[in-house]
Amino acid sequence: MRSRIVEIIRWQSPLPQQEATKCSAHGRQGCSRDLVADVYLADAGSARIHWTVCQHWLDHEPDVAHYDAGHA
């Protein structure tokens, strides 16, 4: 099931990851980068999925550039 980005809310200040709030994209793989944004995704099974993400994910996820191009 392919998801798509429906909203990105970039924070004014990065926040360190904590036990309760991990990078949704990398948290299970040991990401320790600061969190910088809320990302909302949708797929066929759910209308709104919330992720918190690091800058690395924003910089390297191709769908972010596509989203930004359509929302500039």
CHARMM-style PDB file with segment names, atoms N, HN, CA, C and O in Angstrom:
ATOM      1  N   MET     1       0.842  -1.164   0.000  1.00  0.00      PROA
ATOM      2  CA  MET     1       0.000   0.000   0.000  1.00  0.00      PROA
ATOM      3  C   MET     1       0.898   1.242   0.000  1.00  0.00      PROA
ATOM      4  O   MET     1       1.691   1.433   0.922  1.00  0.00      PROA
ATOM      5  N   ARG     2       0.780   2.052  -0.993  1.00  0.00      PROA
ATOM      6  HN  ARG     2       0.135   1.896  -1.741  1.00  0.00      PROA
ATOM      7  CA  ARG     2       1.605   3.261  -1.139  1.00  0.00      PROA
ATOM      8  C   ARG     2       0.938   4.437  -0.437  1.00  0.00      PROA
ATOM      9  O   ARG     2      -0.255   4.683  -0.615  1.00  0.00      PROA
ATOM     10  N   SER     3       1.714   5.155   0.356  1.00  0.00      PROA
ATOM     11  HN  SER     3       2.683   4.955   0.500  1.00  0.00      PROA
ATOM     12  CA  SER     3       1.183   6.334   1.027  1.00  0.00      PROA
ATOM     13  C   SER     3       1.615   7.588   0.280  1.00  0.00      PROA
ATOM     14  O   SER     3       2.549   7.561  -0.522  1.00  0.00      PROA
ATOM     15  N   ARG     4       0.921   8.685   0.556  1.00  0.00      PROA
ATOM     16  HN  ARG     4       0.163   8.707   1.208  1.00  0.00      PROA
ATOM     17  CA  ARG     4       1.290   9.971  -0.040  1.00  0.00      PROA
ATOM     18  C   ARG     4       1.278  11.029   1.051  1.00  0.00      PROA
ATOM     19  O   ARG     4       0.511  10.942   2.010  1.00  0.00      PROA
ATOM     20  N   ILE     5       2.128  12.020   0.897  1.00  0.00      PROA
ATOM     21  HN  ILE     5       2.751  12.091   0.118  1.00  0.00      PROA
ATOM     22  CA  ILE     5       2.197  13.119   1.856  1.00  0.00      PROA
ATOM     23  C   ILE     5       1.021  14.062   1.591  1.00  0.00      PROA
ATOM     24  O   ILE     5       0.810  14.496   0.459  1.00  0.00      PROA
ATOM     25  N   VAL     6       0.262  14.372   2.634  1.00  0.00      PROA
ATOM     26  HN  VAL     6       0.433  14.018   3.554  1.00  0.00      PROA
ATOM     27  CA  VAL     6      -0.839  15.318   2.495  1.00  0.00      PROA
ATOM     28  C   VAL     6      -0.548  16.646   3.195  1.00  0.00      PROA
ATOM     29  O   VAL     6      -1.179  17.660   2.896  1.00  0.00      PROA
ATOM     30  N   GLU     7       0.416  16.637   4.136  1.00  0.00      PROA
ATOM     31  HN  GLU     7       0.928  15.813   4.379  1.00  0.00      PROA
ATOM     32  CA  GLU     7       0.766  17.879   4.827  1.00  0.00      PROA
ATOM     33  C   GLU     7       2.129  17.730   5.500  1.00  0.00      PROA
ATOM     34  O   GLU     7       2.454  16.676   6.046  1.00  0.00      PROA
ATOM     35  N   ILE     8       2.916  18.798   5.453  1.00  0.00      PROA
ATOM     36  HN  ILE     8       2.652  19.655   5.010  1.00  0.00      PROA
ATOM     37  CA  ILE     8       4.179  18.871   6.196  1.00  0.00      PROA
ATOM     38  C   ILE     8       4.147  20.161   7.003  1.00  0.00      PROA
ATOM     39  O   ILE     8       3.941  21.245   6.458  1.00  0.00      PROA
ATOM     40  N   ILE     9       4.353  20.029   8.301  1.00  0.00      PROA
ATOM     41  HN  ILE     9       4.520  19.148   8.744  1.00  0.00      PROA
ATOM     42  CA  ILE     9       4.441  21.193   9.180  1.00  0.00      PROA
ATOM     43  C   ILE     9       5.862  21.227   9.740  1.00  0.00      PROA
ATOM     44  O   ILE     9       6.218  20.443  10.620  1.00  0.00      PROA
ATOM     45  N   ARG    10       6.658  22.146   9.216  1.00  0.00      PROA
ATOM     46  HN  ARG    10       6.369  22.783   8.502  1.00  0.00      PROA
ATOM     47  CA  ARG    10       8.047  22.280   9.672  1.00  0.00      PROA
ATOM     48  C   ARG    10       8.080  23.117  10.949  1.00  0.00      PROA
ATOM     49  O   ARG    10       7.420  24.151  11.046  1.00  0.00      PROA
ATOM     50  N   TRP    11       8.847  22.660  11.909  1.00  0.00      PROA
ATOM     51  HN  TRP    11       9.384  21.820  11.830  1.00  0.00      PROA
ATOM     52  CA  TRP    11       8.940  23.349  13.193  1.00  0.00      PROA
ATOM     53  C   TRP    11       9.950  24.487  13.118  1.00  0.00      PROA
ATOM     54  O   TRP    11      10.874  24.446  12.306  1.00  0.00      PROA
ATOM     55  N   GLN    12       9.782  25.491  13.952  1.00  0.00      PROA
ATOM     56  HN  GLN    12       9.031  25.524  14.612  1.00  0.00      PROA
ATOM     57  CA  GLN    12      10.730  26.606  13.988  1.00  0.00      PROA
ATOM     58  C   GLN    12      12.045  26.197  14.633  1.00  0.00      PROA
ATOM     59  O   GLN    12      13.100  26.715  14.268  1.00  0.00      PROA
ATOM     60  N   SER    13      11.996  25.271  15.590  1.00  0.00      PROA
ATOM     61  HN  SER    13      11.139  24.850  15.886  1.00  0.00      PROA
ATOM     62  CA  SER    13      13.205  24.813  16.278  1.00  0.00      PROA
ATOM     63  C   SER    13      13.210  23.291  16.348  1.00  0.00      PROA
ATOM     64  O   SER    13      12.190  22.687  16.682  1.00  0.00      PROA
ATOM     65  N   PRO    14      14.335  22.666  16.041  1.00  0.00      PROA
ATOM     66  CA  PRO    14      14.430  21.212  16.167  1.00  0.00      PROA
ATOM     67  C   PRO    14      14.291  20.772  17.622  1.00  0.00      PROA
ATOM     68  O   PRO    14      14.621  21.522  18.541  1.00  0.00      PROA
ATOM     69  N   LEU    15      13.809  19.571  17.819  1.00  0.00      PROA
ATOM     70  HN  LEU    15      13.541  18.961  17.073  1.00  0.00      PROA
ATOM     71  CA  LEU    15      13.687  18.988  19.152  1.00  0.00      PROA
ATOM     72  C   LEU    15      14.393  17.647  19.196  1.00  0.00      PROA
ATOM     73  O   LEU    15      14.291  16.868  18.248  1.00  0.00      PROA
ATOM     74  N   PRO    16      15.110  17.361  20.276  1.00  0.00      PROA
ATOM     75  CA  PRO    16      15.759  16.053  20.379  1.00  0.00      PROA
ATOM     76  C   PRO    16      14.718  14.945  20.517  1.00  0.00      PROA
ATOM     77  O   PRO    16      13.630  15.158  21.054  1.00  0.00      PROA
ATOM     78  N   GLN    17      15.066  13.785  20.033  1.00  0.00      PROA
ATOM     79  HN  GLN    17      15.949  13.613  19.597  1.00  0.00      PROA
ATOM     80  CA  GLN    17      14.190  12.631  20.197  1.00  0.00      PROA
ATOM     81  C   GLN    17      14.166  12.224  21.663  1.00  0.00      PROA
ATOM     82  O   GLN    17      15.158  12.361  22.378  1.00  0.00      PROA
ATOM     83  N   GLN    18      13.018  11.722  22.097  1.00  0.00      PROA
ATOM     84  HN  GLN    18      12.212  11.611  21.516  1.00  0.00      PROA
ATOM     85  CA  GLN    18      12.859  11.225  23.447  1.00  0.00      PROA
ATOM     86  C   GLN    18      12.258   9.832  23.361  1.00  0.00      PROA
ATOM     87  O   GLN    18      11.880   9.377  22.282  1.00  0.00      PROA
ATOM     88  N   GLU    19      12.172   9.165  24.482  1.00  0.00      PROA
ATOM     89  HN  GLU    19      12.480   9.534  25.359  1.00  0.00      PROA
ATOM     90  CA  GLU    19      11.651   7.801  24.499  1.00  0.00      PROA
ATOM     91  C   GLU    19      10.260   7.713  23.867  1.00  0.00      PROA
ATOM     92  O   GLU    19       9.964   6.769  23.136  1.00  0.00      PROA
ATOM     93  N   ALA    20       9.417   8.695  24.151  1.00  0.00      PROA
ATOM     94  HN  ALA    20       9.658   9.463  24.745  1.00  0.00      PROA
ATOM     95  CA  ALA    20       8.042   8.654  23.649  1.00  0.00      PROA
ATOM     96  C   ALA    20       7.901   9.218  22.235  1.00  0.00      PROA
ATOM     97  O   ALA    20       6.896   8.966  21.569  1.00  0.00      PROA
ATOM     98  N   THR    21       8.891   9.975  21.771  1.00  0.00      PROA
ATOM     99  HN  THR    21       9.707  10.180  22.312  1.00  0.00      PROA
ATOM    100  CA  THR    21       8.805  10.593  20.450  1.00  0.00      PROA
ATOM    101  C   THR    21      10.079  10.299  19.675  1.00  0.00      PROA
ATOM    102  O   THR    21      11.136  10.868  19.945  1.00  0.00      PROA
ATOM    103  N   LYS    22       9.961   9.413  18.721  1.00  0.00      PROA
ATOM    104  HN  LYS    22       9.102   8.950  18.501  1.00  0.00      PROA
ATOM    105  CA  LYS    22      11.091   9.008  17.884  1.00  0.00      PROA
ATOM    106  C   LYS    22      10.839   9.425  16.443  1.00  0.00      PROA
ATOM    107  O   LYS    22       9.706   9.715  16.061  1.00  0.00      PROA
ATOM    108  N   CYS    23      11.885   9.451  15.661  1.00  0.00      PROA
ATOM    109  HN  CYS    23      12.805   9.216  15.971  1.00  0.00      PROA
ATOM    110  CA  CYS    23      11.749   9.686  14.230  1.00  0.00      PROA
ATOM    111  C   CYS    23      10.939   8.528  13.646  1.00  0.00      PROA
ATOM    112  O   CYS    23      11.366   7.375  13.699  1.00  0.00      PROA
ATOM    113  N   SER    24       9.791   8.836  13.101  1.00  0.00      PROA
ATOM    114  HN  SER    24       9.443   9.773  13.058  1.00  0.00      PROA
ATOM    115  CA  SER    24       8.915   7.786  12.577  1.00  0.00      PROA
ATOM    116  C   SER    24       9.554   7.034  11.421  1.00  0.00      PROA
ATOM    117  O   SER    24       9.314   5.840  11.246  1.00  0.00      PROA
ATOM    118  N   ALA    25      10.361   7.722  10.637  1.00  0.00      PROA
ATOM    119  HN  ALA    25      10.557   8.692  10.779  1.00  0.00      PROA
ATOM    120  CA  ALA    25      10.988   7.088   9.481  1.00  0.00      PROA
ATOM    121  C   ALA    25      12.165   6.204   9.861  1.00  0.00      PROA
ATOM    122  O   ALA    25      12.401   5.185   9.212  1.00  0.00      PROA
ATOM    123  N   HSD    26      12.910   6.573  10.901  1.00  0.00      PROA
ATOM    124  HN  HSD    26      12.718   7.401  11.428  1.00  0.00      PROA
ATOM    125  CA  HSD    26      14.148   5.870  11.244  1.00  0.00      PROA
ATOM    126  C   HSD    26      14.213   5.369  12.678  1.00  0.00      PROA
ATOM    127  O   HSD    26      15.183   4.701  13.037  1.00  0.00      PROA
ATOM    128  N   GLY    27      13.236   5.659  13.501  1.00  0.00      PROA
ATOM    129  HN  GLY    27      12.448   6.201  13.209  1.00  0.00      PROA
ATOM    130  CA  GLY    27      13.300   5.377  14.936  1.00  0.00      PROA
ATOM    131  C   GLY    27      13.638   3.948  15.302  1.00  0.00      PROA
ATOM    132  O   GLY    27      14.385   3.715  16.252  1.00  0.00      PROA
ATOM    133  N   ARG    28      13.114   3.005  14.582  1.00  0.00      PROA
ATOM    134  HN  ARG    28      12.507   3.194  13.810  1.00  0.00      PROA
ATOM    135  CA  ARG    28      13.384   1.597  14.885  1.00  0.00      PROA
ATOM    136  C   ARG    28      14.769   1.174  14.409  1.00  0.00      PROA
ATOM    137  O   ARG    28      15.255   0.098  14.758  1.00  0.00      PROA
ATOM    138  N   GLN    29      15.398   2.030  13.612  1.00  0.00      PROA
ATOM    139  HN  GLN    29      15.003   2.904  13.329  1.00  0.00      PROA
ATOM    140  CA  GLN    29      16.736   1.734  13.105  1.00  0.00      PROA
ATOM    141  C   GLN    29      17.809   2.517  13.847  1.00  0.00      PROA
ATOM    142  O   GLN    29      18.971   2.518  13.442  1.00  0.00      PROA
ATOM    143  N   GLY    30      17.426   3.183  14.930  1.00  0.00      PROA
ATOM    144  HN  GLY    30      16.482   3.183  15.259  1.00  0.00      PROA
ATOM    145  CA  GLY    30      18.414   3.870  15.737  1.00  0.00      PROA
ATOM    146  C   GLY    30      18.711   5.301  15.348  1.00  0.00      PROA
ATOM    147  O   GLY    30      19.792   5.795  15.667  1.00  0.00      PROA
ATOM    148  N   CYS    31      17.815   5.986  14.679  1.00  0.00      PROA
ATOM    149  HN  CYS    31      16.937   5.585  14.419  1.00  0.00      PROA
ATOM    150  CA  CYS    31      18.030   7.397  14.336  1.00  0.00      PROA
ATOM    151  C   CYS    31      18.142   8.206  15.621  1.00  0.00      PROA
ATOM    152  O   CYS    31      17.335   8.038  16.535  1.00  0.00      PROA
ATOM    153  N   SER    32      19.133   9.074  15.694  1.00  0.00      PROA
ATOM    154  HN  SER    32      19.789   9.210  14.951  1.00  0.00      PROA
ATOM    155  CA  SER    32      19.290   9.930  16.870  1.00  0.00      PROA
ATOM    156  C   SER    32      19.285  11.415  16.491  1.00  0.00      PROA
ATOM    157  O   SER    32      19.613  12.269  17.314  1.00  0.00      PROA
ATOM    158  N   ARG    33      18.913  11.718  15.251  1.00  0.00      PROA
ATOM    159  HN  ARG    33      18.646  11.024  14.582  1.00  0.00      PROA
ATOM    160  CA  ARG    33      18.879  13.109  14.801  1.00  0.00      PROA
ATOM    161  C   ARG    33      17.705  13.845  15.444  1.00  0.00      PROA
ATOM    162  O   ARG    33      16.703  13.232  15.813  1.00  0.00      PROA
ATOM    163  N   ASP    34      17.839  15.154  15.571  1.00  0.00      PROA
ATOM    164  HN  ASP    34      18.653  15.652  15.271  1.00  0.00      PROA
ATOM    165  CA  ASP    34      16.740  15.969  16.092  1.00  0.00      PROA
ATOM    166  C   ASP    34      15.538  15.894  15.156  1.00  0.00      PROA
ATOM    167  O   ASP    34      15.684  15.720  13.946  1.00  0.00      PROA
ATOM    168  N   LEU    35      14.353  16.029  15.734  1.00  0.00      PROA
ATOM    169  HN  LEU    35      14.234  16.170  16.717  1.00  0.00      PROA
ATOM    170  CA  LEU    35      13.116  16.052  14.966  1.00  0.00      PROA
ATOM    171  C   LEU    35      12.847  17.473  14.496  1.00  0.00      PROA
ATOM    172  O   LEU    35      13.113  18.435  15.217  1.00  0.00      PROA
ATOM    173  N   VAL    36      12.311  17.605  13.270  1.00  0.00      PROA
ATOM    174  HN  VAL    36      12.094  16.824  12.684  1.00  0.00      PROA
ATOM    175  CA  VAL    36      12.126  18.938  12.696  1.00  0.00      PROA
ATOM    176  C   VAL    36      10.747  19.197  12.099  1.00  0.00      PROA
ATOM    177  O   VAL    36      10.444  20.331  11.728  1.00  0.00      PROA
ATOM    178  N   ALA    37       9.904  18.165  11.998  1.00  0.00      PROA
ATOM    179  HN  ALA    37      10.150  17.243  12.299  1.00  0.00      PROA
ATOM    180  CA  ALA    37       8.612  18.381  11.332  1.00  0.00      PROA
ATOM    181  C   ALA    37       7.602  17.296  11.679  1.00  0.00      PROA
ATOM    182  O   ALA    37       7.950  16.173  12.044  1.00  0.00      PROA
ATOM    183  N   ASP    38       6.335  17.683  11.550  1.00  0.00      PROA
ATOM    184  HN  ASP    38       6.052  18.595  11.253  1.00  0.00      PROA
ATOM    185  CA  ASP    38       5.229  16.728  11.551  1.00  0.00      PROA
ATOM    186  C   ASP    38       4.872  16.488  10.095  1.00  0.00      PROA
ATOM    187  O   ASP    38       4.734  17.432   9.317  1.00  0.00      PROA
ATOM    188  N   VAL    39       4.725  15.234   9.733  1.00  0.00      PROA
ATOM    189  HN  VAL    39       4.837  14.467  10.364  1.00  0.00      PROA
ATOM    190  CA  VAL    39       4.320  14.883   8.376  1.00  0.00      PROA
ATOM    191  C   VAL    39       3.054  14.048   8.477  1.00  0.00      PROA
ATOM    192  O   VAL    39       2.968  13.121   9.283  1.00  0.00      PROA
ATOM    193  N   TYR    40       2.078  14.386   7.655  1.00  0.00      PROA
ATOM    194  HN  TYR    40       2.147  15.139   7.000  1.00  0.00      PROA
ATOM    195  CA  TYR    40       0.825  13.635   7.620  1.00  0.00      PROA
ATOM    196  C   TYR    40       0.725  12.931   6.282  1.00  0.00      PROA
ATOM    197  O   TYR    40       0.858  13.543   5.222  1.00  0.00      PROA
ATOM    198  N   LEU    41       0.491  11.651   6.354  1.00  0.00      PROA
ATOM    199  HN  LEU    41       0.383  11.154   7.215  1.00  0.00      PROA
ATOM    200  CA  LEU    41       0.404  10.786   5.183  1.00  0.00      PROA
ATOM    201  C   LEU    41      -1.005  10.232   5.068  1.00  0.00      PROA
ATOM    202  O   LEU    41      -1.754  10.219   6.045  1.00  0.00      PROA
ATOM    203  N   ALA    42      -1.368   9.775   3.878  1.00  0.00      PROA
ATOM    204  HN  ALA    42      -0.760   9.786   3.084  1.00  0.00      PROA
ATOM    205  CA  ALA    42      -2.633   9.077   3.661  1.00  0.00      PROA
ATOM    206  C   ALA    42      -2.343   7.882   2.761  1.00  0.00      PROA
ATOM    207  O   ALA    42      -1.455   7.931   1.910  1.00  0.00      PROA
ATOM    208  N   ASP    43      -3.099   6.819   2.959  1.00  0.00      PROA
ATOM    209  HN  ASP    43      -3.821   6.780   3.651  1.00  0.00      PROA
ATOM    210  CA  ASP    43      -3.015   5.665   2.075  1.00  0.00      PROA
ATOM    211  C   ASP    43      -4.406   5.053   1.943  1.00  0.00      PROA
ATOM    212  O   ASP    43      -5.374   5.590   2.482  1.00  0.00      PROA
ATOM    213  N   ALA    44      -4.507   3.964   1.251  1.00  0.00      PROA
ATOM    214  HN  ALA    44      -3.721   3.528   0.813  1.00  0.00      PROA
ATOM    215  CA  ALA    44      -5.810   3.352   1.009  1.00  0.00      PROA
ATOM    216  C   ALA    44      -6.481   2.891   2.296  1.00  0.00      PROA
ATOM    217  O   ALA    44      -7.706   2.786   2.340  1.00  0.00      PROA
ATOM    218  N   GLY    45      -5.717   2.616   3.338  1.00  0.00      PROA
ATOM    219  HN  GLY    45      -4.721   2.702   3.302  1.00  0.00      PROA
ATOM    220  CA  GLY    45      -6.283   2.120   4.585  1.00  0.00      PROA
ATOM    221  C   GLY    45      -6.499   3.175   5.648  1.00  0.00      PROA
ATOM    222  O   GLY    45      -7.169   2.907   6.645  1.00  0.00      PROA
ATOM    223  N   SER    46      -5.949   4.374   5.467  1.00  0.00      PROA
ATOM    224  HN  SER    46      -5.405   4.592   4.657  1.00  0.00      PROA
ATOM    225  CA  SER    46      -6.065   5.409   6.486  1.00  0.00      PROA
ATOM    226  C   SER    46      -5.991   6.783   5.838  1.00  0.00      PROA
ATOM    227  O   SER    46      -5.164   7.028   4.959  1.00  0.00      PROA
ATOM    228  N   ALA    47      -6.855   7.660   6.279  1.00  0.00      PROA
ATOM    229  HN  ALA    47      -7.527   7.461   6.992  1.00  0.00      PROA
ATOM    230  CA  ALA    47      -6.890   9.008   5.704  1.00  0.00      PROA
ATOM    231  C   ALA    47      -5.830   9.937   6.287  1.00  0.00      PROA
ATOM    232  O   ALA    47      -5.466  10.927   5.654  1.00  0.00      PROA
ATOM    233  N   ARG    48      -5.325   9.628   7.499  1.00  0.00      PROA
ATOM    234  HN  ARG    48      -5.621   8.823   8.014  1.00  0.00      PROA
ATOM    235  CA  ARG    48      -4.362  10.531   8.136  1.00  0.00      PROA
ATOM    236  C   ARG    48      -3.441   9.747   9.063  1.00  0.00      PROA
ATOM    237  O   ARG    48      -3.867   9.240  10.102  1.00  0.00      PROA
ATOM    238  N   ILE    49      -2.192   9.657   8.676  1.00  0.00      PROA
ATOM    239  HN  ILE    49      -1.847  10.068   7.833  1.00  0.00      PROA
ATOM    240  CA  ILE    49      -1.155   8.985   9.456  1.00  0.00      PROA
ATOM    241  C   ILE    49      -0.155  10.047   9.869  1.00  0.00      PROA
ATOM    242  O   ILE    49       0.333  10.790   9.017  1.00  0.00      PROA
ATOM    243  N   HSD    50       0.165  10.142  11.159  1.00  0.00      PROA
ATOM    244  HN  HSD    50      -0.231   9.539  11.851  1.00  0.00      PROA
ATOM    245  CA  HSD    50       1.069  11.175  11.665  1.00  0.00      PROA
ATOM    246  C   HSD    50       2.470  10.602  11.874  1.00  0.00      PROA
ATOM    247  O   HSD    50       2.639   9.569  12.522  1.00  0.00      PROA
ATOM    248  N   TRP    51       3.462  11.280  11.320  1.00  0.00      PROA
ATOM    249  HN  TRP    51       3.325  12.119  10.794  1.00  0.00      PROA
ATOM    250  CA  TRP    51       4.864  10.955  11.545  1.00  0.00      PROA
ATOM    251  C   TRP    51       5.559  12.192  12.090  1.00  0.00      PROA
ATOM    252  O   TRP    51       5.184  13.319  11.765  1.00  0.00      PROA
ATOM    253  N   THR    52       6.583  11.976  12.926  1.00  0.00      PROA
ATOM    254  HN  THR    52       6.888  11.061  13.190  1.00  0.00      PROA
ATOM    255  CA  THR    52       7.545  13.023  13.258  1.00  0.00      PROA
ATOM    256  C   THR    52       8.846  12.605  12.591  1.00  0.00      PROA
ATOM    257  O   THR    52       9.235  11.439  12.655  1.00  0.00      PROA
ATOM    258  N   VAL    53       9.517  13.554  11.952  1.00  0.00      PROA
ATOM    259  HN  VAL    53       9.200  14.502  11.899  1.00  0.00      PROA
ATOM    260  CA  VAL    53      10.681  13.186  11.138  1.00  0.00      PROA
ATOM    261  C   VAL    53      11.874  14.095  11.386  1.00  0.00      PROA
ATOM    262  O   VAL    53      11.739  15.220  11.867  1.00  0.00      PROA
ATOM    263  N   CYS    54      13.037  13.577  11.045  1.00  0.00      PROA
ATOM    264  HN  CYS    54      13.147  12.663  10.654  1.00  0.00      PROA
ATOM    265  CA  CYS    54      14.295  14.324  11.131  1.00  0.00      PROA
ATOM    266  C   CYS    54      14.558  15.047   9.803  1.00  0.00      PROA
ATOM    267  O   CYS    54      13.909  14.776   8.793  1.00  0.00      PROA
ATOM    268  N   GLN    55      15.516  15.963   9.828  1.00  0.00      PROA
ATOM    269  HN  GLN    55      16.044  16.184  10.649  1.00  0.00      PROA
ATOM    270  CA  GLN    55      15.870  16.710   8.619  1.00  0.00      PROA
ATOM    271  C   GLN    55      16.418  15.792   7.535  1.00  0.00      PROA
ATOM    272  O   GLN    55      16.186  16.020   6.348  1.00  0.00      PROA
ATOM    273  N   HSD    56      17.138  14.763   7.938  1.00  0.00      PROA
ATOM    274  HN  HSD    56      17.326  14.577   8.903  1.00  0.00      PROA
ATOM    275  CA  HSD    56      17.696  13.819   6.963  1.00  0.00      PROA
ATOM    276  C   HSD    56      16.577  13.200   6.122  1.00  0.00      PROA
ATOM    277  O   HSD    56      16.714  13.066   4.906  1.00  0.00      PROA
ATOM    278  N   TRP    57      15.484  12.827   6.764  1.00  0.00      PROA
ATOM    279  HN  TRP    57      15.373  12.936   7.752  1.00  0.00      PROA
ATOM    280  CA  TRP    57      14.363  12.244   6.027  1.00  0.00      PROA
ATOM    281  C   TRP    57      13.778  13.267   5.065  1.00  0.00      PROA
ATOM    282  O   TRP    57      13.512  12.951   3.905  1.00  0.00      PROA
ATOM    283  N   LEU    58      13.575  14.509   5.550  1.00  0.00      PROA
ATOM    284  HN  LEU    58      13.791  14.765   6.492  1.00  0.00      PROA
ATOM    285  CA  LEU    58      13.037  15.549   4.668  1.00  0.00      PROA
ATOM    286  C   LEU    58      13.944  15.787   3.464  1.00  0.00      PROA
ATOM    287  O   LEU    58      13.463  16.010   2.354  1.00  0.00      PROA
ATOM    288  N   ASP    59      15.248  15.739   3.685  1.00  0.00      PROA
ATOM    289  HN  ASP    59      15.639  15.558   4.587  1.00  0.00      PROA
ATOM    290  CA  ASP    59      16.208  16.006   2.609  1.00  0.00      PROA
ATOM    291  C   ASP    59      16.350  14.857   1.621  1.00  0.00      PROA
ATOM    292  O   ASP    59      16.744  15.082   0.477  1.00  0.00      PROA
ATOM    293  N   HSD    60      16.040  13.632   2.032  1.00  0.00      PROA
ATOM    294  HN  HSD    60      15.719  13.449   2.961  1.00  0.00      PROA
ATOM    295  CA  HSD    60      16.311  12.468   1.188  1.00  0.00      PROA
ATOM    296  C   HSD    60      15.074  11.704   0.715  1.00  0.00      PROA
ATOM    297  O   HSD    60      15.202  10.776  -0.083  1.00  0.00      PROA
ATOM    298  N   GLU    61      13.914  12.061   1.175  1.00  0.00      PROA
ATOM    299  HN  GLU    61      13.811  12.815   1.823  1.00  0.00      PROA
ATOM    300  CA  GLU    61      12.680  11.401   0.741  1.00  0.00      PROA
ATOM    301  C   GLU    61      12.175  12.090  -0.533  1.00  0.00      PROA
ATOM    302  O   GLU    61      11.782  13.255  -0.476  1.00  0.00      PROA
ATOM    303  N   PRO    62      12.175  11.397  -1.680  1.00  0.00      PROA
ATOM    304  CA  PRO    62      11.762  12.033  -2.938  1.00  0.00      PROA
ATOM    305  C   PRO    62      10.352  12.619  -2.912  1.00  0.00      PROA
ATOM    306  O   PRO    62      10.091  13.610  -3.594  1.00  0.00      PROA
ATOM    307  N   ASP    63       9.456  12.040  -2.156  1.00  0.00      PROA
ATOM    308  HN  ASP    63       9.668  11.235  -1.602  1.00  0.00      PROA
ATOM    309  CA  ASP    63       8.086  12.550  -2.102  1.00  0.00      PROA
ATOM    310  C   ASP    63       8.002  13.931  -1.469  1.00  0.00      PROA
ATOM    311  O   ASP    63       7.038  14.655  -1.717  1.00  0.00      PROA
ATOM    312  N   VAL    64       8.988  14.318  -0.656  1.00  0.00      PROA
ATOM    313  HN  VAL    64       9.771  13.730  -0.455  1.00  0.00      PROA
ATOM    314  CA  VAL    64       8.984  15.646  -0.043  1.00  0.00      PROA
ATOM    315  C   VAL    64       9.162  16.716  -1.122  1.00  0.00      PROA
ATOM    316  O   VAL    64       8.449  17.720  -1.121  1.00  0.00      PROA
ATOM    317  N   ALA    65      10.092  16.510  -2.027  1.00  0.00      PROA
ATOM    318  HN  ALA    65      10.670  15.694  -2.028  1.00  0.00      PROA
ATOM    319  CA  ALA    65      10.308  17.481  -3.109  1.00  0.00      PROA
ATOM    320  C   ALA    65       9.056  17.590  -3.981  1.00  0.00      PROA
ATOM    321  O   ALA    65       8.682  18.688  -4.395  1.00  0.00      PROA
ATOM    322  N   HSD    66       8.425  16.484  -4.252  1.00  0.00      PROA
ATOM    323  HN  HSD    66       8.729  15.593  -3.916  1.00  0.00      PROA
ATOM    324  CA  HSD    66       7.182  16.490  -5.038  1.00  0.00      PROA
ATOM    325  C   HSD    66       6.084  17.263  -4.282  1.00  0.00      PROA
ATOM    326  O   HSD    66       5.373  18.074  -4.876  1.00  0.00      PROA
ATOM    327  N   TYR    67       5.956  17.012  -2.999  1.00  0.00      PROA
ATOM    328  HN  TYR    67       6.534  16.354  -2.517  1.00  0.00      PROA
ATOM    329  CA  TYR    67       4.965  17.728  -2.174  1.00  0.00      PROA
ATOM    330  C   TYR    67       5.272  19.229  -2.176  1.00  0.00      PROA
ATOM    331  O   TYR    67       4.382  20.046  -2.416  1.00  0.00      PROA
ATOM    332  N   ASP    68       6.536  19.591  -1.906  1.00  0.00      PROA
ATOM    333  HN  ASP    68       7.258  18.928  -1.711  1.00  0.00      PROA
ATOM    334  CA  ASP    68       6.922  20.999  -1.851  1.00  0.00      PROA
ATOM    335  C   ASP    68       6.661  21.708  -3.172  1.00  0.00      PROA
ATOM    336  O   ASP    68       6.234  22.862  -3.175  1.00  0.00      PROA
ATOM    337  N   ALA    69       6.908  21.045  -4.285  1.00  0.00      PROA
ATOM    338  HN  ALA    69       7.255  20.107  -4.282  1.00  0.00      PROA
ATOM    339  CA  ALA    69       6.689  21.655  -5.605  1.00  0.00      PROA
ATOM    340  C   ALA    69       5.223  21.996  -5.827  1.00  0.00      PROA
ATOM    341  O   ALA    69       4.905  22.982  -6.492  1.00  0.00      PROA
ATOM    342  N   GLY    70       4.343  21.192  -5.277  1.00  0.00      PROA
ATOM    343  HN  GLY    70       4.602  20.392  -4.736  1.00  0.00      PROA
ATOM    344  CA  GLY    70       2.924  21.442  -5.441  1.00  0.00      PROA
ATOM    345  C   GLY    70       2.328  22.384  -4.424  1.00  0.00      PROA
ATOM    346  O   GLY    70       1.171  22.785  -4.555  1.00  0.00      PROA
ATOM    347  N   HSD    71       3.111  22.754  -3.388  1.00  0.00      PROA
ATOM    348  HN  HSD    71       4.050  22.428  -3.281  1.00  0.00      PROA
ATOM    349  CA  HSD    71       2.609  23.594  -2.305  1.00  0.00      PROA
ATOM    350  C   HSD    71       3.459  24.840  -2.087  1.00  0.00      PROA
ATOM    351  O   HSD    71       3.447  25.425  -1.004  1.00  0.00      PROA
ATOM    352  N   ALA    72       4.178  25.234  -3.093  1.00  0.00      PROA
ATOM    353  HN  ALA    72       4.188  24.759  -3.973  1.00  0.00      PROA
ATOM    354  CA  ALA    72       5.058  26.409  -2.958  1.00  0.00      PROA
ATOM    355  C   ALA    72       4.292  27.700  -3.114  1.00  0.00      PROA
ATOM    356  OT1 ALA    72       4.877  28.780  -3.029  1.00  0.00      PROA
TER     357      ALA     72
END
